[in-house]
Amino acid sequence: MLLRILDRLEEIIIASLMAAATLLIFVAVVHRYGTGVPWLYPYFIQLHISWAQELCIYMFVWMAKFGAAYGVRTGIHVGVDVLVNQLKPVLRNKVVLFALFCGALFTFVVGTMGLKFVIELYATDQVSADLEAPRWIVFSAVPAGSYLMCFRFLQVAWTFWKTGALPHHDESHVEGIELDTAPPPQGAAR
Amino acid sequence: MTATIIFGLLIVLMLTGMPVSIALGLTVLTYLFALTDVPIEAVALKLFTGIENFEIMAIPFFILAGNFLTHGGVARRMIAFATSMVGHWYGGLGLAGVVACAFFRGDLGLFAGDGGRDRLDRPAGDGGAGLPQAVRCGVIATSGALGILIPPSIVMVIYSVATGGSIAMDPQGNRVLSASVGQLFMAGVIPGLMLASMLGATTWYRAWKNDYPRMPKASWAECFTAFRKSIWGLLLIVIVLGGIYTGAFTPTEAAAMSAVYAFVIAVFVYKDMGLKDVPRVLLGSASMSAMILYIVTNAVLFSFLMTSEQIPQQMTAWVTSSA
């Protein structure tokens, strides 16, 4: 149950960060050109969104970290599995588990280093350039995202150990190009 | 020697089937921890600052735009347009594939997931007027690479960012400046079109020689209808390139604008997808961009290791000494 909530939360966070960042930059551009229009000028000049770029970057950094964790769960991360799939099943299982644990190890180490860094930063009162947000909040994306990713790797490894199934993202499937149901191209009509 | 260890480790780790990003990062970590006294804490900082760059943020925006285009049926209409234009020539479907890859791939700006491309030429193939399976696959596989030349191309964004701060020397010892994203985009247009026409010519020649079946010629009215239907998709290229070239937008802003534009087109103009499909598209684009950004971050780590171990210099020395 708790896991389901975590899954949903993860999805909601990354999807809304993506949408918010896009809208933010769109608004920033509109604002920049809108200020040049005489009758909009009085309204737009009161608005200061010079911090938009910075916020956009931070949103995407958070999105990238959590999205990477989500990607582990859905198997979107690309790897070279050509050789592994040629191995005998027993050996293959071992190699796959080794790879998954390497992933968990790496993300754990990175998360821990990030955490140490954030704790040090917390003591310094540093703020970011435009937003003047505390730097440690911004940087906590690294430990939070990495630990979540580590957890996801272990989760995938556990499922693989139990059922032998790996999450797999089908590269050849492109949504929206369902050509079978699409009307035939103009020229093909006989 | 150092280079051998690093690349050996990287290749071994990659071959276990772990994500490429993890393999890159783990190589750096292992090497730094075991063989050098570079503080590993520097790595954690790099993981954040590696993508703390506004130019890189063009990648998620272009991916989002591309996903809206495919889900919103823009892709399908552009293929239909391409088919109506060149479908009646020899190997017309292959040509349509090339044209579609050139424009639509440029629109997508995506290099990942090229496998999806083999579905593009299906409708025509099913109609019985297609090329042999092997030829179709070959055409699409080769022209799928056009997307990295014809803007907006994510590869160019990554290249520009990666080389942005670097100092490079030409053989005469002069400083070589790296190119901006806009310059790279512009530089890609002509070679991209040349390559596309060469691919098209090859396809045509092969089809002509083997006398593959052709499709009936589309009438001007049909062409025009197909063009009118796909105009919104074609306009996107104009907006992105025009915006960057005239200096109206930075590449990242152009990417964000094209994402919003593609959203409006998909939901309100073509109406192939409803508002309820938007979260799914957002999620898909977010996870795809997160995957790419994660590779970029770890690649930054890797290049940090390269620089601190002076691998490029060693390789240059090795190449010049053995020549």
Chai-1 contact restraints between the chains, C-beta under 6 A:
chainA,res_idxA,chainB,res_idxB,connection_type,confidence,min_distance_angstrom,max_distance_angstrom,comment,restraint_id
A,E11,B,L283,contact,1.0,0.0,6.0,A-B,restraint_1
A,I14,B,A286,contact,1.0,0.0,6.0,A-B,restraint_2
A,A15,B,P279,contact,1.0,0.0,6.0,A-B,restraint_3
A,A15,B,L282,contact,1.0,0.0,6.0,A-B,restraint_4
A,A15,B,L283,contact,1.0,0.0,6.0,A-B,restraint_5
A,A15,B,A286,contact,1.0,0.0,6.0,A-B,restraint_6
A,M18,B,L282,contact,1.0,0.0,6.0,A-B,restraint_7
A,M18,B,A286,contact,1.0,0.0,6.0,A-B,restraint_8
A,A19,B,L282,contact,1.0,0.0,6.0,A-B,restraint_9
A,T22,B,A256,contact,1.0,0.0,6.0,A-B,restraint_10
A,T22,B,A259,contact,1.0,0.0,6.0,A-B,restraint_11
A,I25,B,A256,contact,1.0,0.0,6.0,A-B,restraint_12
A,F26,B,A256,contact,1.0,0.0,6.0,A-B,restraint_13
A,F26,B,V260,contact,1.0,0.0,6.0,A-B,restraint_14
A,V29,B,E253,contact,1.0,0.0,6.0,A-B,restraint_15
A,Q53,B,F54,contact,1.0,0.0,6.0,A-B,restraint_16
A,I57,B,E52,contact,1.0,0.0,6.0,A-B,restraint_17
A,I57,B,F54,contact,1.0,0.0,6.0,A-B,restraint_18
A,F60,B,M57,contact,1.0,0.0,6.0,A-B,restraint_19
A,F60,B,P60,contact,1.0,0.0,6.0,A-B,restraint_20
A,M63,B,A286,contact,1.0,0.0,6.0,A-B,restraint_21
A,A64,B,A290,contact,1.0,0.0,6.0,A-B,restraint_22
A,A64,B,L293,contact,1.0,0.0,6.0,A-B,restraint_23
A,G67,B,A286,contact,1.0,0.0,6.0,A-B,restraint_24
A,G67,B,S287,contact,1.0,0.0,6.0,A-B,restraint_25
A,G67,B,A290,contact,1.0,0.0,6.0,A-B,restraint_26
A,A68,B,A290,contact,1.0,0.0,6.0,A-B,restraint_27
A,A68,B,Y294,contact,1.0,0.0,6.0,A-B,restraint_28
A,Y70,B,S287,contact,1.0,0.0,6.0,A-B,restraint_29
A,G71,B,S287,contact,1.0,0.0,6.0,A-B,restraint_30
A,G71,B,A290,contact,1.0,0.0,6.0,A-B,restraint_31
A,G71,B,M291,contact,1.0,0.0,6.0,A-B,restraint_32
A,I76,B,S287,contact,1.0,0.0,6.0,A-B,restraint_33
A,I76,B,M291,contact,1.0,0.0,6.0,A-B,restraint_34
A,H77,B,P19,contact,1.0,0.0,6.0,A-B,restraint_35
A,H77,B,M291,contact,1.0,0.0,6.0,A-B,restraint_36
A,V78,B,V20,contact,1.0,0.0,6.0,A-B,restraint_37
A,G79,B,G17,contact,1.0,0.0,6.0,A-B,restraint_38
A,G79,B,M18,contact,1.0,0.0,6.0,A-B,restraint_39
A,G79,B,P19,contact,1.0,0.0,6.0,A-B,restraint_40
A,V80,B,M14,contact,1.0,0.0,6.0,A-B,restraint_41
A,D81,B,G17,contact,1.0,0.0,6.0,A-B,restraint_42
A,L83,B,L15,contact,1.0,0.0,6.0,A-B,restraint_43
A,V84,B,G17,contact,1.0,0.0,6.0,A-B,restraint_44
A,V95,B,T16,contact,1.0,0.0,6.0,A-B,restraint_45
A,F98,B,T16,contact,1.0,0.0,6.0,A-B,restraint_46
A,A99,B,T16,contact,1.0,0.0,6.0,A-B,restraint_47
A,A99,B,G17,contact,1.0,0.0,6.0,A-B,restraint_48
A,A99,B,M18,contact,1.0,0.0,6.0,A-B,restraint_49
A,C102,B,M18,contact,1.0,0.0,6.0,A-B,restraint_50
A,C102,B,L26,contact,1.0,0.0,6.0,A-B,restraint_51
A,G103,B,M18,contact,1.0,0.0,6.0,A-B,restraint_52
A,G103,B,I22,contact,1.0,0.0,6.0,A-B,restraint_53
A,F106,B,I22,contact,1.0,0.0,6.0,A-B,restraint_54
A,F106,B,G25,contact,1.0,0.0,6.0,A-B,restraint_55
A,F106,B,L26,contact,1.0,0.0,6.0,A-B,restraint_56
A,M113,B,E41,contact,1.0,0.0,6.0,A-B,restraint_57
A,M113,B,A44,contact,1.0,0.0,6.0,A-B,restraint_58
A,G114,B,A44,contact,1.0,0.0,6.0,A-B,restraint_59
A,F117,B,A44,contact,1.0,0.0,6.0,A-B,restraint_60
A,F139,B,F48,contact,1.0,0.0,6.0,A-B,restraint_61
A,V142,B,L47,contact,1.0,0.0,6.0,A-B,restraint_62
A,V142,B,F48,contact,1.0,0.0,6.0,A-B,restraint_63
A,E171,B,G113,contact,1.0,0.0,6.0,A-B,restraint_64
A,E171,B,G115,contact,1.0,0.0,6.0,A-B,restraint_65
A,S172,B,G115,contact,1.0,0.0,6.0,A-B,restraint_66
A,S172,B,G116,contact,1.0,0.0,6.0,A-B,restraint_67
A,V174,B,G116,contact,1.0,0.0,6.0,A-B,restraint_68
A,E175,B,H71,contact,1.0,0.0,6.0,A-B,restraint_69
A,G176,B,T70,contact,1.0,0.0,6.0,A-B,restraint_70
A,G176,B,H71,contact,1.0,0.0,6.0,A-B,restraint_71
A,I177,B,A75,contact,1.0,0.0,6.0,A-B,restraint_72
A,I177,B,R119,contact,1.0,0.0,6.0,A-B,restraint_73
A,L179,B,R122,contact,1.0,0.0,6.0,A-B,restraint_74
A,L179,B,P123,contact,1.0,0.0,6.0,A-B,restraint_75
A,A182,B,R76,contact,1.0,0.0,6.0,A-B,restraint_76
A,P184,B,P123,contact,1.0,0.0,6.0,A-B,restraint_77
A,P185,B,A80,contact,1.0,0.0,6.0,A-B,restraint_78
A,P185,B,T83,contact,1.0,0.0,6.0,A-B,restraint_79
A,P185,B,P123,contact,1.0,0.0,6.0,A-B,restraint_80
A,Q186,B,S84,contact,1.0,0.0,6.0,A-B,restraint_81
A,Q186,B,A218,contact,1.0,0.0,6.0,A-B,restraint_82
A,Q186,B,E222,contact,1.0,0.0,6.0,A-B,restraint_83
A,Q186,B,A226,contact,1.0,0.0,6.0,A-B,restraint_84
A,G187,B,T83,contact,1.0,0.0,6.0,A-B,restraint_85
A,G187,B,S84,contact,1.0,0.0,6.0,A-B,restraint_86
A,G187,B,G87,contact,1.0,0.0,6.0,A-B,restraint_87
A,G187,B,M215,contact,1.0,0.0,6.0,A-B,restraint_88
A,G187,B,A218,contact,1.0,0.0,6.0,A-B,restraint_89
A,A188,B,A124,contact,1.0,0.0,6.0,A-B,restraint_90
A,A188,B,G127,contact,1.0,0.0,6.0,A-B,restraint_91
A,A188,B,M215,contact,1.0,0.0,6.0,A-B,restraint_92
